Amino acid sequence: MEAIVALLWAVSVIVWGPSAKAVTAGALGTILLGIALVNGKTNLIPDEFTLAGLVIGLGLSLTGGQQAFISALIGAAAGFALLWIIDRVAGLVFKDEGAGCSSAKMMAMVGSFVGWRGVLITIIAAVIGSVMFVPLSLRKKRLLPFGVFLAVGAAVACVFGDAIIAWYGHFLKGD
């Protein structure tokens, strides 16, 4: 496991150089890896990852100045609110308690790293991943560990988010 984390950090430095972005990507990747491993085995998303990660994400956003910190706060609020609403609606539709707030807390953490646009990319990627694995889940009669899909989506948002947003902007303009 340590080798995977070391590789993740090395790739972050290779891609972004010795910069705040590399530290941010390395920190987020490490947290997401921990969440994915735990969630894949237990269907839990521990607060130790989400709440500590939220503090780390907000702290690292300060390296980008006041505007980056405000973006991180908005991202955290948007991530939490969006998943909280989705969980409540799913609870009403499926007549159960829903998943609790663990996914919402995770998305608050993710939002602090990738902002509100990254939150949207994360959720879209997670939904696509979930839909692809629903048949497998139904066949094995096992719950989908949604945190794993959120973790993959957040990694996509962190690495490719700016390019995806730029592409979509050009697509809307017809460029």
matplotlib code that plots the C-alpha trace (Angstrom):
import matplotlib.pyplot as plt

x = [0.0, 2.8, 4.3, 1.0, 0.8, 4.4, 3.8, 0.7, 2.7, 5.6, 3.2, 1.7, 5.1, 6.0, 2.8, 2.5, 6.1, 7.0, 3.9, 0.9, -1.2, 1.1, 0.6, -3.1, -3.4, -1.2, -3.2, -6.6, -5.4, -4.2, -7.5, -9.5, -7.5, -8.2, -11.9, -12.1, -10.4, -12.5, -15.7, -15.1, -14.8, -17.2, -19.6, -18.6, -16.9, -15.1, -15.3, -11.6, -11.1, -13.9, -13.6, -9.8, -9.8, -12.1, -9.8, -6.8, -8.6, -9.6, -6.1, -4.4, -6.8, -5.3, -2.1, -4.2, -5.3, -8.7, -10.5, -9.3, -10.4, -13.9, -14.1, -13.2, -15.9, -18.5, -17.3, -17.6, -21.1, -22.3, -20.9, -22.5, -25.9, -26.1, -25.4, -27.6, -30.5, -29.9, -29.8, -33.0, -34.8, -33.5, -34.7, -38.2, -38.3, -36.9, -38.6, -35.5, -33.2, -30.9, -27.1, -26.7, -24.5, -21.2, -21.4, -22.5, -19.5, -17.2, -18.5, -17.9, -14.3, -14.1, -15.6, -12.9, -10.3, -12.0, -14.6, -18.3, -17.6, -15.4, -18.3, -20.5, -17.9, -17.4, -21.1, -21.5, -18.6, -19.8, -23.3, -21.8, -19.7, -22.6, -24.9, -22.2, -21.9, -25.6, -26.1, -23.1, -24.6, -28.0, -26.5, -24.5, -27.2, -24.6, -24.8, -22.8, -20.0, -20.9, -17.9, -15.6, -17.4, -17.3, -13.5, -12.9, -15.1, -13.2, -9.8, -11.1, -12.3, -8.9, -6.8, -9.0, -11.6, -10.1, -9.9, -13.4, -14.8, -12.9, -14.1, -17.7, -17.4, -16.2, -19.0, -21.7, -20.2, -20.1, -16.3]
y = [0.0, 2.4, 1.8, 2.8, 6.0, 6.8, 6.3, 8.5, 11.3, 10.8, 11.0, 14.2, 15.8, 14.6, 15.9, 19.3, 19.8, 20.7, 22.9, 23.4, 21.6, 18.5, 18.5, 19.0, 16.1, 13.9, 14.6, 14.1, 10.9, 9.5, 10.2, 8.9, 5.7, 5.2, 5.8, 3.5, 0.6, 0.9, 1.5, -1.4, -3.8, -2.4, 0.0, 2.6, 6.0, 6.9, 10.4, 10.2, 10.5, 12.9, 15.4, 15.4, 15.6, 18.6, 20.4, 19.5, 20.6, 23.9, 24.5, 23.7, 26.0, 28.9, 28.5, 29.9, 33.0, 34.3, 33.5, 29.8, 29.5, 30.9, 28.4, 25.6, 26.7, 26.8, 23.5, 21.9, 23.3, 22.3, 18.8, 18.3, 19.8, 17.9, 14.5, 15.2, 16.0, 13.0, 10.8, 12.2, 11.7, 8.2, 7.5, 8.6, 6.7, 3.5, 3.9, 3.5, 5.6, 6.3, 6.1, 8.5, 11.5, 9.7, 10.3, 13.9, 14.4, 12.8, 15.2, 18.2, 17.0, 16.5, 19.9, 21.5, 20.1, 20.5, 23.2, 23.1, 22.3, 19.4, 18.3, 18.1, 16.1, 13.8, 13.0, 12.5, 10.1, 8.3, 7.9, 6.6, 4.1, 3.0, 2.4, 0.3, -1.9, -2.2, -5.5, -7.0, -5.7, -7.2, -10.6, -10.8, -9.3, -7.0, -3.2, -1.0, 0.7, 4.2, 5.8, 3.9, 5.4, 8.9, 8.4, 7.5, 10.5, 12.8, 11.6, 12.3, 15.8, 16.5, 15.4, 16.2, 18.6, 21.8, 20.1, 18.7, 22.2, 23.9, 21.3, 21.7, 25.5, 25.2, 22.7, 25.1, 28.0, 25.8, 26.3]
z = [0.0, 0.9, -2.6, -4.2, -2.2, -3.0, -6.7, -6.5, -5.0, -7.5, -10.4, -8.9, -8.8, -12.3, -13.8, -11.9, -10.8, -7.2, -6.7, -4.5, -7.2, -6.8, -3.1, -3.4, -6.0, -3.9, -0.7, -2.4, -4.1, -0.8, 0.9, -2.0, -2.1, 1.6, 1.2, -1.8, 0.0, 3.1, 1.3, -1.1, 1.9, 4.4, 2.5, 5.1, 4.5, 7.7, 9.1, 9.7, 6.0, 5.2, 8.0, 8.1, 4.3, 4.4, 6.8, 4.6, 1.4, 2.9, 4.2, 0.9, -0.9, 1.0, -1.1, -4.0, -2.1, -0.9, -4.2, -4.1, -0.5, -1.3, -4.2, -1.8, 0.6, -2.1, -3.5, 0.0, 0.6, -2.9, -2.6, 0.8, -0.2, -3.5, -2.0, 1.1, -1.2, -3.4, -0.3, 1.0, -2.3, -2.6, 0.9, 0.0, -3.3, -1.9, 1.5, 3.5, 5.6, 2.7, 3.0, 5.8, 5.5, 4.8, 1.0, 1.7, 4.0, 1.4, -1.3, 1.1, 1.3, -2.4, -3.1, -0.9, -3.2, -6.7, -6.3, -7.3, -11.0, -9.9, -7.6, -10.7, -12.7, -9.7, -9.4, -13.1, -13.3, -10.2, -11.6, -14.9, -13.0, -10.8, -13.8, -15.5, -12.4, -11.5, -13.4, -11.5, -8.2, -8.9, -9.9, -6.8, -4.6, -3.0, -2.4, -4.6, -2.6, -4.0, -2.2, -4.6, -7.6, -5.9, -5.3, -9.0, -10.1, -7.8, -9.2, -12.7, -11.6, -10.0, -13.0, -15.9, -14.5, -16.1, -19.5, -19.2, -18.3, -21.1, -23.6, -22.4, -22.6, -26.2, -27.0, -25.7, -27.7, -30.8, -31.3]

ax = plt.figure().add_subplot(projection="3d")
ax.plot(x, y, z, "-o")
ax.set_aspect("equal")
plt.show()
